[in-house]
């Protein structure tokens, strides 16, 4: 079984109700763990230095400094490297552009539904795993797919694909090195055809990859794993 490492998360928002809700939502997503909560910009920078989170969920409205200034300071050499996803009620194009310029990987608009945050985190996790692999990108298309999977809109999910079953498939795959559609169907409790449909959908999104495994006789077996 491959070693699973939680992606550590720091939540930064001045509203305790919001941070409590985000805390619960993040901890429900497999592979993520909240290590700190901050309600001000200075507290966020101190927590980032103390906990070295891999990901910061950052509000832009903070009582002591703009969230964009926090994002800027998080990129300083004296701070541990951290990725940033902005969660804000601001929708001005100038603000979104400034967030991108300061290194934000994604921008979620408040109020953020649990499903929207969950999908953003899963896409981020898949991207992190791919970037941490020893593999070298073979062509431009693979790099394009990486960026596409990071920002793929959750609304593009086909009606035949449910979020709960999609999560169950990802959870089952994360527990093993790889699996066939038959094996995954048995673990999740769905038909082989359903498992195959979800695997193909997740492969198109760049979250899983499938490879043929050749035996001594017969046709090769297609096996899937988390990217």
Secondary structure, 3 states (H helix, E strand, C coil): CCCCCCEEEEEECCCHHHHHHHHHHHHCCCCEEEEEEECCHHHHHHHHHHHCCCEEEECCCCCCCCHHHHHHHHCCCCCCCCEEEEEECCCCHHHHHHHHHCCEEEEEECCCCHHHHHHHHHHHHHHHHHHHCCCCCCCHHHHHHHHHHHHCCHHHCCCCCCHHHHHHHHHHHHCCCCEEHHHHHHHHCCCHHHHHHHHHHHHHCCCEEEEEECCCCCCCEEEEEEC
